[in-house]
Amino acid sequence: MLQGIISAESWGWVIELTPAFFGAGMLSGLNASWSFMLGSILAWGVIGPVLVKQGKAFGVPQDETIPGWMAYTSMSSKDYINRPSPRYWLLWPGVFLMVCYSFAEIAFSAPIFWSAMKSAYRDARYKLRETQARRKGQEFNEPKPEGYEAMEDPAPPHEQVPVWAWVTGLALSIVATLVVGHFQFHLDAGVGIVSLLLAFLFAFIGVQSSGTTDVNPVGVIAKASQLVIGGITKAQGIPLKEAQLANLVAGSVAGQAASSLARSSVSGCPSASSSFSRPPTHA
């Protein structure tokens, strides 16, 4: 009986009757809660004990005076290669699952992206033909694309943010991001520019997803940006710690751009810029 209690404590199978514990449960949805519970059972009730029994993972003794009291859920280890902890061993399958989930979510959202691209192409083609006809002094009678009226800014021109304002803000934000990234995080200028371009592109995806599903995929956007930057830093031969830092910064830039743009798009501010000028400013 005592040994079973010690083993349960070693693997973290305890119940904490604290306000924070119940508060976290209230904030989490059923899907996330079921995922947490099943993942914990699989990791610390099945895979972890099997790894320890097979000699593939090892625990750290908590107290020499209490036999069998180990720390299996700790990330600390003196030898991560030959004596990894169960938690460290499970880290990489967990990361792989997150990557697979991100790509699966993007794949299931493909119809949304395709619809957005088709709509943008039709609207841009209509606007281009209208502009060309006006320059030639010709009458333009082509019917507007479906949903084109919904894309028009309801604010009058004098209430819209002028082009020079958001262009200036865009230029200053790009320079500030590159300067801070270089001096504070030792981020290469080329990698910084790529992260800004990814932020610009992914911001549109975030807004489209927020408007369609009411969910802003900030996590997926950050992971996709990190995947691209990871390939670039590996090809450049950047040291591991600097590459990891570049990945984090790039993911943060893309994720925050998408989050900020989605909040701005639903703010309802009458003086907000049009849908064509707002994304570059925030990105």
C-alpha positions in Angstrom: 0.0 0.0 0.0 2.7 2.4 1.0 4.8 1.6 -2.1 1.8 2.2 -4.3 1.3 5.7 -2.7 5.0 6.5 -3.3 4.8 5.3 -6.9 1.6 7.4 -7.5 3.4 10.5 -6.0 6.4 9.8 -8.2 4.3 9.9 -11.4 2.3 12.9 -10.3 -1.0 11.0 -9.7 -2.3 13.4 -7.0 -5.4 15.6 -6.6 -4.9 19.2 -5.7 -8.0 20.6 -4.0 -7.0 24.3 -4.7 -9.0 27.2 -6.2 -6.5 27.4 -9.1 -7.2 23.7 -9.9 -11.0 24.2 -10.1 -10.5 27.6 -11.8 -8.5 25.9 -14.6 -11.2 23.3 -15.0 -13.9 26.0 -15.3 -11.9 27.8 -18.0 -11.2 24.7 -20.1 -13.7 23.3 -22.5 -14.8 19.7 -22.5 -12.7 18.8 -25.5 -9.6 20.2 -24.0 -10.3 18.6 -20.6 -10.9 15.2 -22.2 -7.7 15.6 -24.2 -5.7 16.5 -21.0 -7.0 13.6 -19.1 -6.5 10.9 -21.8 -3.1 12.3 -22.6 -2.1 12.2 -18.9 -3.3 8.6 -18.6 -1.4 7.6 -21.8 1.8 9.5 -20.8 2.1 8.9 -17.1 0.1 5.7 -16.8 1.2 3.7 -19.8 4.1 5.0 -21.8 6.1 6.4 -18.9 6.1 3.3 -16.7 6.9 1.1 -19.8 9.9 3.3 -20.7 11.2 3.0 -17.1 10.6 -0.7 -17.0 12.4 -1.2 -20.3 15.4 0.9 -19.2 14.8 3.6 -21.8 14.0 6.4 -19.4 15.1 7.1 -15.8 13.9 9.1 -12.8 15.7 11.3 -10.4 15.7 10.3 -6.7 13.7 12.8 -4.6 14.9 11.6 -1.2 17.5 8.9 -0.4 15.7 8.1 2.8 12.5 7.1 1.1 13.1 4.2 -1.3 11.2 4.4 -4.6 10.4 8.1 -4.4 11.5 9.4 -7.8 10.8 12.4 -10.0 9.7 11.0 -13.3 8.0 14.1 -14.6 11.0 16.4 -14.3 12.9 17.8 -17.3 16.2 18.0 -15.4 18.8 15.3 -16.0 22.6 15.0 -16.0 22.6 13.0 -19.2 19.8 13.8 -21.6 21.1 11.3 -24.2 21.8 8.2 -22.2 19.6 8.8 -19.2 16.6 10.9 -20.2 13.6 11.4 -18.0 10.2 10.1 -19.1 9.0 13.6 -19.6 12.0 14.5 -21.8 11.6 11.3 -23.8 7.9 12.2 -24.3 8.6 15.8 -25.4 9.5 14.9 -29.0 6.4 12.7 -29.7 4.4 15.5 -28.2 5.9 18.1 -30.5 5.4 15.7 -33.5 1.7 15.4 -32.6 1.4 19.2 -32.4 2.9 19.6 -35.8 0.6 16.9 -37.3 -2.4 18.6 -35.6 -1.4 22.0 -37.1 -1.1 20.6 -40.6 -4.4 18.7 -40.2 -6.2 21.9 -39.1 -4.8 23.8 -42.1 -5.9 21.0 -44.4 -9.4 21.0 -43.0 -9.5 24.8 -43.4 -8.4 24.6 -47.0 -11.9 25.3 -48.4 -11.9 28.6 -46.4 -8.6 29.7 -47.8 -9.5 28.7 -51.3 -12.8 30.7 -51.0 -10.9 33.7 -49.7 -8.4 33.6 -52.5 -11.1 33.3 -55.2 -13.0 36.2 -53.7 -9.9 38.3 -53.5 -9.0 37.5 -57.1 -12.5 38.4 -58.4 -12.6 41.7 -56.5 -9.1 42.7 -57.6 -9.8 41.8 -61.3 -13.1 43.9 -61.2 -11.3 46.8 -59.6 -8.5 46.7 -62.1 -10.9 46.6 -65.1 -12.9 49.5 -63.6 -9.7 51.6 -63.1 -8.5 50.9 -66.7 -11.9 51.8 -68.2 -12.0 55.1 -66.3 -8.4 56.0 -67.4 -9.5 55.5 -71.0 -12.7 57.5 -70.5 -14.9 54.5 -71.3 -18.1 53.6 -69.6 -17.8 50.5 -67.3 -20.9 48.4 -67.1 -19.5 45.0 -66.0 -21.6 43.6 -63.2 -20.0 43.6 -59.8 -18.8 40.2 -58.3 -21.0 38.5 -55.7 -20.4 40.0 -52.3 -18.4 43.0 -53.7 -20.7 45.5 -51.9 -19.9 43.9 -48.6 -16.2 44.6 -49.2 -16.7 48.3 -49.6 -15.7 50.4 -46.6 -18.9 51.9 -45.0 -16.9 54.9 -43.6 -16.8 58.0 -45.8 -13.4 59.0 -47.3 -12.7 61.7 -44.8 -13.1 59.3 -41.9 -10.7 56.6 -43.4 -7.1 56.4 -42.5 -5.2 58.0 -45.4 -2.6 55.9 -47.3 0.3 58.0 -46.2 -0.5 57.3 -42.6 -0.5 53.5 -42.7 2.4 53.4 -45.2 4.5 55.5 -42.7 3.4 53.3 -39.8 4.2 50.2 -41.8 7.7 51.5 -42.6 8.4 52.5 -39.1 7.2 49.2 -37.7 9.3 47.2 -40.1 12.4 49.2 -39.2 11.7 48.9 -35.5 11.1 45.2 -35.7 14.3 44.6 -37.6 16.4 46.8 -35.3 15.0 45.3 -32.1 15.3 41.8 -33.5 19.0 42.4 -34.4 20.2 44.1 -31.3 18.0 42.4 -28.7 17.7 38.8 -30.1 20.6 38.7 -32.6 18.1 38.0 -35.4 19.5 38.1 -38.9 18.0 40.8 -41.1 17.0 38.3 -43.8 15.3 36.1 -41.3 13.5 39.1 -39.8 12.2 40.2 -43.3 10.9 36.7 -43.9 9.2 36.6 -40.6 7.5 39.9 -41.4 6.4 38.6 -44.8 5.0 35.5 -43.2 3.2 37.7 -40.6 1.6 39.7 -43.5 0.4 36.6 -45.3 -0.8 34.7 -42.2 -2.6 37.8 -40.9 -5.1 37.4 -43.8 -5.6 33.8 -42.9 -6.3 34.7 -39.3 -8.9 37.2 -40.2 -10.6 34.9 -42.6 -10.7 32.1 -40.1 -11.9 34.4 -37.3 -14.8 35.6 -39.5 -15.8 32.2 -40.7 -15.3 30.0 -37.6 -15.0 32.6 -34.8 -11.6 31.1 -33.9 -8.3 32.8 -34.6 -5.7 30.2 -35.3 -2.8 32.1 -33.7 -1.1 28.9 -32.5 -1.2 27.3 -35.9 0.0 30.5 -37.6 2.9 30.7 -35.1 3.8 27.0 -35.7 3.7 27.4 -39.5 6.0 30.4 -39.3 8.4 28.6 -37.0 8.5 25.7 -39.4 9.5 27.9 -42.3 12.1 29.8 -40.2 13.4 26.6 -38.8 14.2 25.4 -42.3 15.9 28.7 -43.2 18.1 28.7 -40.0 19.1 25.1 -40.5 20.1 25.7 -44.2 22.2 28.7 -43.0 24.0 26.6 -40.4 23.0 29.0 -37.5 24.0 27.6 -34.1 21.3 25.7 -32.2 20.5 28.3 -29.5 20.4 31.2 -32.0 18.2 29.2 -34.3 15.8 28.4 -31.4 15.6 32.1 -30.5 15.0 33.1 -34.1 12.2 30.5 -34.3 10.5 31.9 -31.1 10.8 35.5 -32.3 9.4 34.7 -35.8 6.5 32.7 -34.4 5.7 35.6 -32.0 5.8 38.2 -34.8 3.4 36.1 -37.0 1.1 35.1 -34.2 0.8 38.6 -32.7 0.1 40.1 -36.2 -2.7 37.7 -36.8 -4.1 38.3 -33.3 -3.9 42.1 -33.5 -5.5 42.2 -37.0 -8.4 39.9 -35.9 -9.2 42.1 -32.9 -9.1 45.2 -35.1 -11.3 43.7 -37.7 -14.2 43.1 -35.2 -13.7 46.3 -33.2 -16.3 48.2 -35.1 -14.3 51.4 -35.0 -15.9 53.9 -37.5 -12.6 55.5 -38.2 -10.8 52.3 -38.9 -9.1 51.9 -42.2 -10.5 49.9 -45.1 -9.9 46.1 -45.4 -7.2 46.7 -48.0 -5.1 49.2 -45.9 -5.6 47.7 -42.4 -3.6 44.4 -42.8 -0.2 45.9 -43.7 -0.4 48.4 -40.9 -0.9 45.8 -38.2 1.4 43.1 -39.8 
